[in-house]
């Protein structure tokens, strides 16, 4: 199970949450060696509390704790029996944080959003619209700084060509798109099933880096994430964004939050390379990549557009930063591109963040979300962990 861990895992500060069946609830855990150690305490009963500490990484590495078990064994159980509450298994590493996401932050994926809108959710029209966009836009969007005078000139040219879109507005305009991806406690972790709303027939994974930000606006770590995307639903209307994005098990984060320390920081995020693999039960294989080097907005600019005097997050937030990946390879019929099939195994990986693996189901087939914030508080109180 070494591919679960970053390549330099011995130097990394990796924290997550683990379901503890003996407690009927989650614990905050850290990887030490190849073992998960439970460091939950009255001082840090939640991941939110750990990330609020000025010395979060140092505390995670030195706090007293209880051995849960080898990370490989727990990860294997997480994959073999998703949602089995009788076994310890990995959870999404965040808990009380809001889960936010930024869209249209890469030029290539921005064009795909325009295609979704112009196709009004009809995947059979995508190829023709894609070709028309390429003829008119070409490479004019590359290396374009959002909100700059050059971006304003491109905007004017696109309006003249009849290609202006709300997606281009947030892609090259001054204001980033920031939306709510999931409720606190609703995201799933490594090994879990991820859900597609049953109404969708055109959808895809979105491999992303997710920043962990505390209540003060300090970015303190990063994780991998899958911002499951329903292209047809959002393409029908941007007002359906909530239905397209926030469904049962539609948000996966993990397997760890890698805390910033001497070995890893925001510059590593800026230069990160992500790999995506989709393996279908039909034998289909898709490989893709996303490079943070091509993002149009700096990660810390996205954080400041999310939190500031205009909006506070007393429990912090997790921030998906968008993806370069937008699949266009045909899976079934020529010209219809890619869409998920049930049973697809999706693996998102990065050398410095490890690998996040999930299996695609309908959101109605995934375990119902029942363990929310009130359940967490009652559980921690019963364990004597709330002061």
C-alpha positions in Angstrom: 0.0 0.0 0.0 3.0 2.3 -0.4 1.4 4.1 -3.3 -1.1 5.4 -0.9 1.7 7.5 0.7 3.7 10.4 -0.8 7.1 9.3 -2.2 8.8 11.2 0.7 6.4 10.0 3.3 9.1 9.5 5.9 9.7 13.3 5.9 6.0 14.3 5.6 3.5 15.3 8.3 0.4 13.4 7.3 -2.8 13.7 9.3 -6.2 12.2 8.7 -9.3 10.9 10.4 -10.0 7.2 11.1 -13.3 5.6 12.0 -12.9 3.8 15.4 -15.6 1.1 15.8 -14.9 0.7 19.5 -15.8 4.4 19.9 -18.6 4.5 17.3 -17.0 7.6 15.9 -13.9 9.2 14.3 -10.5 10.0 15.7 -7.8 12.4 14.5 -4.7 10.4 13.5 -1.2 11.0 12.3 1.1 8.7 10.2 4.3 7.8 12.2 6.5 5.3 10.4 4.0 3.0 8.7 1.5 3.1 11.6 -1.5 5.3 12.2 -1.5 6.9 15.7 -4.7 8.3 17.3 -3.8 11.7 18.7 -7.4 12.7 19.6 -7.5 14.6 23.0 -9.4 17.2 24.8 -6.8 19.6 23.4 -7.4 18.5 19.8 -10.7 16.6 19.6 -11.2 17.5 16.0 -9.2 18.1 12.9 -10.5 21.6 13.0 -8.8 22.1 16.4 -5.5 20.6 15.2 -5.4 23.0 12.2 -6.1 26.0 14.5 -2.8 25.4 16.4 0.2 27.6 15.5 2.3 24.4 15.9 -0.1 22.0 14.1 2.7 20.0 12.4 4.9 19.9 15.4 2.0 18.9 17.7 0.9 16.1 15.2 4.4 14.6 15.3 5.0 14.8 19.1 1.6 14.5 20.7 1.0 11.4 22.8 -1.3 8.9 21.2 -2.6 5.4 20.8 -1.6 2.9 18.0 -4.5 2.2 15.7 -2.7 -0.1 13.3 -0.5 -0.3 10.1 -1.6 2.2 7.5 -1.5 -0.5 4.8 -4.0 -2.7 6.7 -6.4 0.1 7.4 -6.2 1.4 3.8 -6.9 -2.2 2.5 -10.0 -2.4 4.7 -11.1 1.0 3.5 -11.0 -0.3 -0.1 -12.4 -3.8 0.6 -15.4 -2.8 2.6 -16.3 0.9 2.0 -18.4 2.3 4.9 -18.2 -0.9 7.0 -18.6 0.6 10.5 -17.4 -2.6 12.2 -13.8 -2.0 10.9 -11.4 0.9 11.3 -11.2 2.7 8.0 -10.0 6.0 6.6 -12.4 9.0 6.5 -12.1 12.3 4.8 -9.4 14.1 6.8 -11.5 17.2 7.4 -14.4 17.5 9.8 -16.0 20.8 10.8 -14.5 22.8 8.0 -16.7 24.2 5.2 -15.9 22.6 1.9 -15.6 25.2 -0.9 -14.4 25.0 -4.5 -13.1 27.3 -7.2 -14.1 26.7 -10.8 -12.8 27.7 -14.1 -9.3 28.3 -12.9 -7.5 26.7 -15.9 -7.7 27.9 -19.5 -8.3 24.5 -21.0 -11.0 23.5 -18.6 -12.5 27.0 -19.0 -13.1 26.2 -22.7 -14.8 23.0 -21.7 -17.2 24.8 -19.4 -18.1 27.1 -22.3 -18.8 24.0 -24.4 -21.0 22.6 -21.7 -23.0 25.8 -21.6 -23.3 26.1 -25.4 -24.3 22.4 -25.7 -27.0 23.0 -23.0 -26.0 19.6 -21.5 -26.2 17.6 -24.7 -23.0 15.7 -25.0 -23.6 14.9 -28.7 -23.1 18.5 -29.6 -19.8 18.9 -27.7 -17.3 18.0 -30.5 -18.6 20.5 -33.0 -18.7 23.3 -30.4 -15.2 22.4 -29.3 -13.9 22.7 -32.8 -15.6 26.1 -33.3 -14.1 27.4 -30.0 -10.6 26.3 -31.0 -10.9 28.1 -34.4 -11.8 31.4 -32.7 -10.1 31.3 -29.3 -6.9 29.3 -30.3 -4.2 29.9 -27.7 -5.3 33.4 -26.8 -6.3 32.4 -23.2 -3.0 30.9 -22.3 -0.8 32.9 -19.9 -3.6 35.4 -19.5 -3.8 37.0 -16.1 -7.4 37.3 -14.9 -8.6 40.9 -14.5 -5.7 42.3 -16.5 -6.1 44.8 -19.4 -5.1 42.0 -21.8 -7.9 39.9 -20.4 -10.4 42.8 -21.0 -9.2 42.9 -24.6 -9.8 39.2 -25.0 -13.2 39.6 -23.5 -14.2 42.3 -26.0 -13.0 40.1 -28.9 -15.0 37.1 -27.6 -18.1 39.2 -27.3 -17.7 40.3 -30.9 -17.5 36.6 -32.0 -20.6 35.7 -30.0 -18.7 33.4 -27.7 -18.8 35.3 -24.5 -19.9 33.1 -21.5 -20.4 33.4 -17.8 -17.6 30.8 -17.5 -15.2 33.1 -19.3 -16.3 35.9 -17.0 -15.0 34.1 -13.9 -12.1 32.5 -15.9 -10.5 35.8 -17.1 -12.4 38.4 -15.2 -11.3 39.9 -11.8 -13.6 37.7 -9.6 -13.0 34.0 -9.1 -15.8 31.5 -9.0 -16.2 30.2 -5.4 -19.0 27.8 -4.5 -20.0 25.4 -1.8 -19.0 21.8 -2.7 -20.2 20.0 0.3 -21.5 20.5 3.8 -19.1 20.0 6.8 -18.8 16.3 7.6 -20.3 15.3 4.2 -17.1 14.5 2.2 -15.9 11.0 1.9 -12.3 9.6 2.1 -10.0 7.0 0.6 -11.7 3.8 -0.5 -15.2 5.2 -0.3 -17.8 5.1 -3.0 -18.3 8.4 -4.8 -21.8 9.3 -6.1 -23.3 10.5 -9.3 -26.8 12.0 -9.2 -29.1 9.5 -11.1 -30.3 12.2 -13.5 -26.8 12.7 -15.0 -25.7 11.0 -18.3 -22.5 13.1 -18.9 -20.1 13.4 -16.0 -16.4 13.0 -15.0 -14.0 13.1 -12.2 -12.1 16.2 -11.4 -8.6 15.7 -9.9 -7.7 18.6 -7.7 -5.5 19.8 -4.9 -7.5 20.9 -1.8 -6.1 23.5 0.5 -6.6 23.3 4.3 -7.2 26.8 5.6 -7.9 27.6 9.3 -10.2 30.3 10.7 -7.5 33.0 10.5 -7.1 32.4 6.8 -3.7 30.6 7.2 -3.2 27.9 4.6 -1.7 25.1 6.7 -1.7 22.1 4.4 -3.1 20.4 1.3 -4.8 17.2 0.2 -6.0 15.5 -2.9 -9.7 15.8 -3.9 -12.2 14.6 -6.5 -14.8 17.3 -7.3 -17.2 14.9 -9.0 -18.7 16.9 -11.9 -22.1 16.5 -13.7 -21.4 18.2 -17.0 -24.9 17.8 -18.4 -26.7 19.2 -15.3 -24.5 22.3 -15.0 -24.5 22.7 -18.7 -28.3 23.0 -18.8 -28.1 26.0 -16.4 -25.5 27.5 -14.1 -28.4 27.9 -11.6 -28.2 24.1 -11.3 -24.7 24.2 -10.0 -25.8 23.1 -6.5 -27.5 20.0 -8.0 -24.5 19.3 -10.2 -22.0 19.6 -7.4 -23.4 18.8 -3.9 -24.9 15.3 -3.7 -24.5 12.3 -1.5 -20.9 11.2 -1.6 -20.0 13.5 -4.5 -17.0 15.0 -2.7 -13.9 12.9 -1.9 -10.9 14.3 0.0 -7.8 12.4 1.2 -6.2 10.2 2.0 -4.4 12.7 4.2 -3.9 16.4 4.8 -0.1 17.0 4.4 0.6 19.8 6.8 3.0 22.5 5.8 6.5 22.1 7.5 10.1 22.3 6.5 9.6 19.6 3.8 6.5 20.9 2.2 4.8 24.3 1.6 2.7 26.4 -0.7 5.4 26.5 -3.4 5.2 22.7 -3.7 1.4 23.2 -4.2 2.1 25.7 -7.0 4.3 23.3 -8.8 2.3 20.1 -8.2 1.5 17.6 -10.9 -1.5 15.3 -10.5 -2.2 12.1 -12.3 -5.7 10.6 -12.9 -6.5 7.0 -13.8 -10.1 5.7 -14.5 -10.4 1.9 -14.7 -13.8 0.7 -15.9 -15.4 -2.7 -15.4 -15.8 -2.7 -19.2 -12.0 -2.7 -19.7 -11.9 1.0 -20.5 -8.9 2.9 -19.2 -8.4 6.6 -19.1 -5.3 8.4 -18.0 -5.1 12.2 -17.5 -3.1 14.9 -15.9 -3.5 18.2 -14.2 -0.6 20.6 -13.6 -0.9 23.4 -11.0 1.8 25.3 -13.0 -1.0 26.1 -15.5 -3.5 27.6 -13.0 -4.6 31.1 -14.0 -4.9 32.4 -10.4 -2.4 31.9 -7.6 -3.6 29.5 -4.8 -3.3 32.2 -2.1 -5.4 34.6 -4.3 -8.1 32.0 -4.3 -7.9 31.8 -0.5 -8.2 35.5 -0.2 -11.2 35.6 -2.6 -12.9 33.0 -0.4 -12.2 34.4 3.1 -11.8 38.0 4.2 -13.7 40.8 5.7 -16.5 39.9 3.4 -16.8 36.2 4.6 -15.4 34.4 7.7 -15.1 30.7 8.5 -14.8 30.2 12.2 -14.0 26.5 11.7 -11.8 27.0 8.7 -12.4 25.6 5.2 -11.2 23.2 2.6 -10.7 24.8 -0.8 -10.7 22.8 -4.1 -8.7 24.9 -6.6 -10.0 23.6 -9.9 -8.5 21.3 -12.5 -6.8 21.4 -15.9 -8.3 18.0 -16.7 -11.4 17.8 -19.0 -11.8 14.5 -20.7 -12.6 14.5 -24.4 -11.6 11.0 -25.5 -14.6 9.0 -26.7 -15.6 6.1 -24.5 -18.5 4.6 -26.4 -19.8 6.5 -29.5 -17.6 8.7 -31.7 -18.1 12.4 -30.8 -19.7 11.8 -27.4 -16.5 11.9 -25.4 -16.1 10.5 -21.9 -18.7 9.8 -19.2 -18.5 7.6 -16.1 -20.0 4.1 -15.9 -20.9 2.6 -12.6 -18.1 0.6 -11.0 -15.3 2.9 -12.4 -12.3 3.0 -10.1 -10.9 6.5 -10.0 -7.4 7.1 -8.6 -6.0 10.6 -8.2 -2.3 10.7 -7.3 0.6 13.1 -6.8 4.1 12.3 -5.7 3.9 14.6 -2.7 0.4 13.9 -1.6 -0.1 10.1 -2.2 -3.1 8.6 -3.9 -6.9 8.9 -3.4 -8.9 6.0 -4.7 -12.7 5.7 -5.0 -15.3 3.7 -6.8 -18.1 5.3 -8.8 -21.8 4.6 -7.9 -25.0 6.4 -8.0 -25.5 8.8 -5.1 -28.6 6.8 -4.3 -26.5 3.7 -4.0 -23.8 5.2 -1.7 -24.3 4.9 2.1 -26.6 7.7 3.3 -24.9 10.6 5.1 -26.0 10.3 8.7 -23.0 11.2 10.8 -23.1 15.0 10.8 -21.9 17.7 13.2 -24.4 17.0 15.9 -23.5 13.3 15.9 -19.8 14.2 16.2 -20.4 16.5 19.1 -22.4 13.8 20.9 -19.8 11.2 20.2 -16.9 13.3 21.5 -18.9 14.3 24.5 -19.6 10.7 25.4 -15.8 10.0 25.1 -15.0 12.8 27.5 -13.2 14.8 24.8 -15.1 18.1 25.0 -14.0 20.5 27.7 
